[in-house]
């Protein structure tokens, strides 16, 4: 069994006050996919790449935000969570109530992924050069 999950492609931005905002790509339409509660992360990533026609070699980050009832009043400043493992998919599917669809935010392309990771202060590499890490 599963549920519909909204998938949006675009870019994350963080204000000087620490507020995270996702800006949708105007050329990409919002998609809906059916995700199982125990969906393997690789299957989910393949589904997302399929609906947006993203090649396997294109750097891609899939993120989500916890619902307001989990993060409280600091929700806008709570950093998006990256989906990198099966447990992340389980968390996404378990914390959203049935009154609202979970939303996945997709950032793809070398430049956009590097900007997102830089904003998150996550170590990353471009062309074999490491940034923000060892």
Secondary structure, DSSP 8 states (H G I E B T S, - for coil): -EEEEEEEEEEEEE-TT--EEEEE-TTS--EEEEEETT--HHHHHHHHHHHHT--TTS-EEEEE---HHHHGGGGGGS--EE--SHHHHHHHHHHS-TTS-EEEEEEESHHHHHHHHHHHT--EEETTEEES--
